[in-house]
Amino acid sequence: RDFCLSRGLGDVYKRQAYTLSEAETKKGNVGLAAWGDQLEPGMKAIAVSRDLIPKGLTHRTEVEVEGLGTYVVLDKMNKRWTDKIDILMADRADAREWGKQTVTIHWEAPEETP
């Protein structure tokens, strides 16, 4: 089933871009994501805030980002962030150009067990 988090008039999340720079991933192991995936340039990957994981945005979940296409959840953020996704970009110039935006996302929520 299709599932979106409804907030007010739409299904939205704060969204920023991130890159494979050491400052934005893991020091000493550039591109190593929190779930252990090795991110590579050109991957259509997103990082999610940890509060979204119980809502079905778990490791390897496919996510449709309206206007951008299909991405895969391969990373998770520091616990201090909430209601947020970050989309992996090729370089800092692209990430800065994108800045902060609000996007609508859709994903298949796992079936609830009785």
FIKOLZA-1660 file (N, C-alpha, C; in steps of 0.1 Angstrom, whole numbers, plus 5000, padded with zeros to 4 digits):
% residues 114
   i   px   py   pz ch aa at
   1 5008 4988 5000  A  R  N
   1 5000 5000 5000  A  R CA
   1 5009 5012 5000  A  R  C
   2 5004 5023 4994  A  D  N
   2 5011 5035 4994  A  D CA
   2 5009 5043 5007  A  D  C
   3 5020 5048 5012  A  F  N
   3 5019 5055 5025  A  F CA
   3 5027 5068 5024  A  F  C
   4 5021 5079 5029  A  C  N
   4 5029 5091 5031  A  C CA
   4 5026 5096 5045  A  C  C
   5 5035 5104 5050  A  L  N
   5 5032 5111 5063  A  L CA
   5 5025 5123 5059  A  L  C
   6 5013 5125 5065  A  S  N
   6 5005 5137 5062  A  S CA
   6 5008 5148 5072  A  S  C
   7 5011 5159 5067  A  R  N
   7 5014 5171 5076  A  R CA
   7 5006 5183 5070  A  R  C
   8 4996 5187 5076  A  G  N
   8 4989 5199 5071  A  G CA
   8 4983 5196 5058  A  G  C
   9 4986 5205 5048  A  L  N
   9 4980 5204 5035  A  L CA
   9 4987 5194 5025  A  L  C
  10 4998 5188 5029  A  G  N
  10 5005 5179 5020  A  G CA
  10 5013 5169 5028  A  G  C
  11 5020 5161 5020  A  D  N
  11 5029 5151 5026  A  D CA
  11 5043 5156 5023  A  D  C
  12 5049 5161 5034  A  V  N
  12 5062 5169 5031  A  V CA
  12 5072 5165 5042  A  V  C
  13 5085 5167 5038  A  Y  N
  13 5096 5166 5047  A  Y CA
  13 5106 5177 5043  A  Y  C
  14 5113 5181 5053  A  K  N
  14 5124 5190 5051  A  K CA
  14 5135 5182 5044  A  K  C
  15 5141 5188 5034  A  R  N
  15 5151 5180 5026  A  R CA
  15 5163 5189 5023  A  R  C
  16 5174 5183 5025  A  Q  N
  16 5187 5189 5021  A  Q CA
  16 5194 5179 5012  A  Q  C
  17 5206 5184 5007  A  A  N
  17 5214 5175 5000  A  A CA
  17 5227 5172 5008  A  A  C
  18 5233 5161 5006  A  Y  N
  18 5246 5158 5011  A  Y CA
  18 5255 5152 5001  A  Y  C
  19 5268 5152 5004  A  T  N
  19 5278 5146 4994  A  T CA
  19 5286 5136 5001  A  T  C
  20 5296 5131 4994  A  L  N
  20 5305 5121 4999  A  L CA
  20 5317 5127 5006  A  L  C
  21 5317 5139 5009  A  S  N
  21 5328 5145 5016  A  S CA
  21 5330 5139 5030  A  S  C
  22 5342 5139 5035  A  E  N
  22 5345 5133 5048  A  E CA
  22 5337 5140 5059  A  E  C
  23 5335 5153 5057  A  A  N
  23 5328 5160 5068  A  A CA
  23 5313 5156 5068  A  A  C
  24 5308 5151 5058  A  E  N
  24 5294 5147 5057  A  E CA
  24 5291 5132 5058  A  E  C
  25 5302 5124 5058  A  T  N
  25 5300 5110 5060  A  T CA
  25 5308 5105 5072  A  T  C
  26 5316 5095 5070  A  K  N
  26 5324 5090 5081  A  K CA
  26 5339 5093 5080  A  K  C
  27 5344 5100 5090  A  K  N
  27 5358 5103 5090  A  K CA
  27 5366 5091 5089  A  K  C
  28 5376 5091 5080  A  G  N
  28 5385 5080 5078  A  G CA
  28 5380 5069 5069  A  G  C
  29 5367 5070 5065  A  N  N
  29 5361 5060 5056  A  N CA
  29 5350 5067 5048  A  N  C
  30 5354 5076 5039  A  V  N
  30 5345 5084 5031  A  V CA
  30 5335 5075 5024  A  V  C
  31 5322 5079 5025  A  G  N
  31 5311 5072 5018  A  G CA
  31 5305 5060 5026  A  G  C
  32 5311 5057 5037  A  L  N
  32 5305 5046 5045  A  L CA
  32 5293 5051 5052  A  L  C
  33 5281 5045 5049  A  A  N
  33 5269 5049 5055  A  A CA
  33 5266 5042 5068  A  A  C
  34 5257 5047 5076  A  A  N
  34 5254 5042 5089  A  A CA
  34 5250 5028 5090  A  A  C
  35 5243 5023 5079  A  W  N
  35 5239 5009 5078  A  W CA
  35 5250 5000 5073  A  W  C
  36 5262 5006 5069  A  G  N
  36 5273 4998 5064  A  G CA
  36 5274 4998 5049  A  G  C
  37 5265 5004 5042  A  D  N
  37 5267 5005 5027  A  D CA
  37 5278 5015 5023  A  D  C
  38 5285 5011 5013  A  Q  N
  38 5295 5020 5007  A  Q CA
  38 5288 5029 4996  A  Q  C
  39 5286 5042 4999  A  L  N
  39 5280 5050 4989  A  L CA
  39 5290 5054 4979  A  L  C
  40 5286 5055 4966  A  E  N
  40 5294 5059 4955  A  E CA
  40 5288 5070 4947  A  E  C
  41 5296 5079 4941  A  P  N
  41 5290 5089 4933  A  P CA
  41 5280 5084 4923  A  P  C
  42 5269 5091 4921  A  G  N
  42 5259 5088 4912  A  G CA
  42 5248 5079 4917  A  G  C
  43 5250 5073 4929  A  M  N
  43 5239 5065 4935  A  M CA
  43 5227 5074 4939  A  M  C
  44 5215 5068 4937  A  K  N
  44 5203 5075 4941  A  K CA
  44 5200 5071 4955  A  K  C
  45 5206 5077 4965  A  A  N
  45 5205 5073 4979  A  A CA
  45 5200 5084 4987  A  A  C
  46 5193 5081 4998  A  I  N
  46 5189 5091 5008  A  I CA
  46 5192 5086 5022  A  I  C
  47 5194 5096 5030  A  A  N
  47 5196 5094 5045  A  A CA
  47 5183 5099 5051  A  A  C
  48 5178 5092 5061  A  V  N
  48 5166 5095 5068  A  V CA
  48 5169 5098 5083  A  V  C
  49 5161 5107 5089  A  S  N
  49 5162 5109 5103  A  S CA
  49 5157 5096 5110  A  S  C
  50 5162 5093 5122  A  R  N
  50 5159 5080 5128  A  R CA
  50 5144 5079 5132  A  R  C
  51 5137 5090 5134  A  D  N
  51 5123 5090 5138  A  D CA
  51 5115 5085 5126  A  D  C
  52 5120 5085 5114  A  L  N
  52 5112 5080 5103  A  L CA
  52 5113 5065 5101  A  L  C
  53 5123 5059 5107  A  I  N
  53 5125 5044 5105  A  I CA
  53 5113 5036 5110  A  I  C
  54 5107 5039 5122  A  P  N
  54 5095 5031 5125  A  P CA
  54 5083 5034 5116  A  P  C
  55 5084 5044 5108  A  K  N
  55 5073 5047 5099  A  K CA
  55 5074 5039 5086  A  K  C
  56 5085 5031 5085  A  G  N
  56 5087 5023 5073  A  G CA
  56 5098 5027 5064  A  G  C
  57 5105 5038 5067  A  L  N
  57 5117 5042 5060  A  L CA
  57 5129 5035 5065  A  L  C
  58 5130 5022 5063  A  T  N
  58 5141 5014 5068  A  T CA
  58 5151 5012 5057  A  T  C
  59 5162 5005 5061  A  H  N
  59 5173 5002 5052  A  H CA
  59 5168 4996 5039  A  H  C
  60 5172 5001 5028  A  R  N
  60 5169 4996 5015  A  R CA
  60 5155 4998 5010  A  R  C
  61 5147 5007 5017  A  T  N
  61 5134 5010 5013  A  T CA
  61 5134 5019 5000  A  T  C
  62 5127 5016 4990  A  E  N
  62 5126 5025 4978  A  E CA
  62 5116 5036 4981  A  E  C
  63 5120 5048 4978  A  V  N
  63 5112 5060 4980  A  V CA
  63 5111 5068 4968  A  V  C
  64 5099 5072 4964  A  E  N
  64 5096 5081 4953  A  E CA
  64 5096 5095 4958  A  E  C
  65 5105 5103 4953  A  V  N
  65 5106 5117 4957  A  V CA
  65 5100 5125 4945  A  V  C
  66 5089 5131 4948  A  E  N
  66 5082 5138 4937  A  E CA
  66 5091 5148 4930  A  E  C
  67 5091 5147 4917  A  G  N
  67 5099 5156 4909  A  G CA
  67 5113 5152 4907  A  G  C
  68 5118 5141 4915  A  L  N
  68 5132 5137 4914  A  L CA
  68 5133 5122 4910  A  L  C
  69 5123 5114 4913  A  G  N
  69 5124 5100 4909  A  G CA
  69 5126 5091 4921  A  G  C
  70 5131 5079 4919  A  T  N
  70 5132 5068 4929  A  T CA
  70 5145 5068 4935  A  T  C
  71 5146 5068 4948  A  Y  N
  71 5158 5067 4956  A  Y CA
  71 5157 5055 4966  A  Y  C
  72 5168 5051 4972  A  V  N
  72 5168 5040 4981  A  V CA
  72 5174 5046 4994  A  V  C
  73 5168 5042 5006  A  V  N
  73 5173 5046 5019  A  V CA
  73 5185 5037 5022  A  V  C
  74 5197 5044 5022  A  L  N
  74 5209 5037 5025  A  L CA
  74 5217 5043 5037  A  L  C
  75 5212 5053 5042  A  D  N
  75 5219 5060 5053  A  D CA
  75 5209 5065 5063  A  D  C
  76 5214 5067 5076  A  K  N
  76 5205 5073 5086  A  K CA
  76 5213 5084 5093  A  K  C
  77 5206 5094 5098  A  M  N
  77 5212 5106 5103  A  M CA
  77 5215 5105 5118  A  M  C
  78 5222 5114 5123  A  N  N
  78 5224 5116 5137  A  N CA
  78 5211 5117 5144  A  N  C
  79 5210 5113 5157  A  K  N
  79 5197 5113 5164  A  K CA
  79 5192 5127 5166  A  K  C
  80 5200 5137 5165  A  R  N
  80 5195 5151 5167  A  R CA
  80 5185 5156 5157  A  R  C
  81 5185 5149 5145  A  W  N
  81 5176 5154 5134  A  W CA
  81 5163 5146 5134  A  W  C
  82 5152 5153 5131  A  T  N
  82 5139 5147 5130  A  T CA
  82 5131 5152 5118  A  T  C
  83 5122 5144 5113  A  D  N
  83 5113 5147 5102  A  D CA
  83 5121 5152 5090  A  D  C
  84 5132 5145 5086  A  K  N
  84 5141 5150 5076  A  K CA
  84 5147 5139 5068  A  K  C
  85 5149 5142 5055  A  I  N
  85 5156 5133 5046  A  I CA
  85 5167 5142 5039  A  I  C
  86 5178 5135 5036  A  D  N
  86 5189 5141 5028  A  D CA
  86 5191 5133 5016  A  D  C
  87 5193 5139 5005  A  I  N
  87 5195 5132 4992  A  I CA
  87 5209 5134 4988  A  I  C
  88 5216 5122 4985  A  L  N
  88 5230 5122 4981  A  L CA
  88 5231 5129 4967  A  L  C
  89 5240 5139 4967  A  M  N
  89 5243 5146 4954  A  M CA
  89 5258 5143 4950  A  M  C
  90 5261 5146 4938  A  A  N
  90 5274 5143 4932  A  A CA
  90 5285 5151 4938  A  A  C
  91 5282 5164 4941  A  D  N
  91 5293 5173 4946  A  D CA
  91 5287 5184 4954  A  D  C
  92 5296 5191 4961  A  R  N
  92 5291 5202 4970  A  R CA
  92 5284 5213 4962  A  R  C
  93 5289 5216 4950  A  A  N
  93 5282 5227 4942  A  A CA
  93 5268 5224 4939  A  A  C
  94 5265 5211 4935  A  D  N
  94 5251 5207 4933  A  D CA
  94 5243 5208 4946  A  D  C
  95 5249 5203 4957  A  A  N
  95 5242 5203 4970  A  A CA
  95 5239 5217 4974  A  A  C
  96 5249 5226 4973  A  R  N
  96 5246 5240 4977  A  R CA
  96 5236 5247 4968  A  R  C
  97 5236 5244 4955  A  E  N
  97 5226 5249 4946  A  E CA
  97 5212 5245 4950  A  E  C
  98 5211 5233 4954  A  W  N
  98 5198 5228 4958  A  W CA
  98 5193 5234 4971  A  W  C
  99 5203 5235 4981  A  G  N
  99 5200 5242 4994  A  G CA
  99 5190 5233 5002  A  G  C
 100 5181 5240 5009  A  K  N
 100 5170 5233 5016  A  K CA
 100 5157 5235 5009  A  K  C
 101 5150 5224 5008  A  Q  N
 101 5137 5224 5001  A  Q CA
 101 5128 5215 5008  A  Q  C
 102 5115 5216 5005  A  T  N
 102 5105 5207 5010  A  T CA
 102 5100 5198 4999  A  T  C
 103 5099 5185 5001  A  V  N
 103 5095 5176 4991  A  V CA
 103 5084 5167 4996  A  V  C
 104 5077 5161 4987  A  T  N
 104 5067 5151 4990  A  T CA
 104 5073 5137 4986  A  T  C
 105 5072 5127 4995  A  I  N
 105 5078 5114 4993  A  I CA
 105 5067 5104 4995  A  I  C
 106 5068 5092 4988  A  H  N
 106 5059 5081 4989  A  H CA
 106 5068 5068 4990  A  H  C
 107 5063 5059 4998  A  W  N
 107 5070 5046 4999  A  W CA
 107 5060 5036 5004  A  W  C
 108 5063 5023 5001  A  E  N
 108 5055 5012 5005  A  E CA
 108 5057 5009 5020  A  E  C
 109 5047 5011 5028  A  A  N
 109 5049 5008 5042  A  A CA
 109 5048 4993 5044  A  A  C
 110 5056 4988 5053  A  P  N
 110 5054 4973 5056  A  P CA
 110 5041 4970 5062  A  P  C
 111 5036 4958 5059  A  E  N
 111 5023 4954 5064  A  E CA
 111 5024 4952 5079  A  E  C
 112 5014 4957 5086  A  E  N
 112 5014 4956 5101  A  E CA
 112 5010 4942 5105  A  E  C
 113 5017 4937 5115  A  T  N
 113 5014 4924 5120  A  T CA
 113 5004 4925 5131  A  T  C
 114 4994 4916 5132  A  P  N
 114 4984 4917 5142  A  P CA
 114 4989 4914 5156  A  P  C
% end
